[in-house]
Amino acid sequence: MSIGNSRKISTKKLDEILESYEYKKSNLIAILQKVQEEYRYLPEDAIIYIGTKIEGLSPATVFGVATFYAQFSLEPKGKFEIKVCDGTACHVRGSMPVLNAIRNKLDLKEGQLTSDNGLFSLETVSCLGACGLAPVVVINGKVYPQMTSDAISIVLDTLLKEEEE
């Protein structure tokens, strides 16, 4: 199994997470959520480790769960997770130019989800439930309504500047 860009994981940290969920396979989704919170994705080594530590599971089963649910990522996510809505209202009101502005600003190639510096991840979503505010962008849970290409560029510049300080 070769997935994502695996990086060094802490088995001590994984054991702490597993222990907090009593090594129960019924807690697998919560365990995976906690691991993803820790690493910003699910490293291959963590999936294998979890699959060998929880009785009744295998690495293949853990991988199956991790790939079934859209909330999990097998690729590293950036510090800033950007979600661009492309639901009907957002699309009609110009979400694609906003998405393209983000890609250009972050120098993301076609199919590339995370910026080279590891700061930003970009994904499109079908709906963010804020149609009246379209087009909408959400960055780390913060909603940016009525986005334009120019406005998102200012938001990204601000985040980059804060990172440098």
Secondary structure, 3 states (H helix, E strand, C coil): CCCCCCCCCCHHHHHHHHHHCCCCHHHHHHHHHHHHHHHCCCCHHHHHHHHHHCCCCCHHHHHHHHHHCCCCCCCCCCCEEEEEECCHHHHHCCHHHHHHHHHHHHCCCCCCCECCCCCEEEEEECCCCCHHHCCCEEECCEEECCCCHHHHHHHHHHHHHHHHC
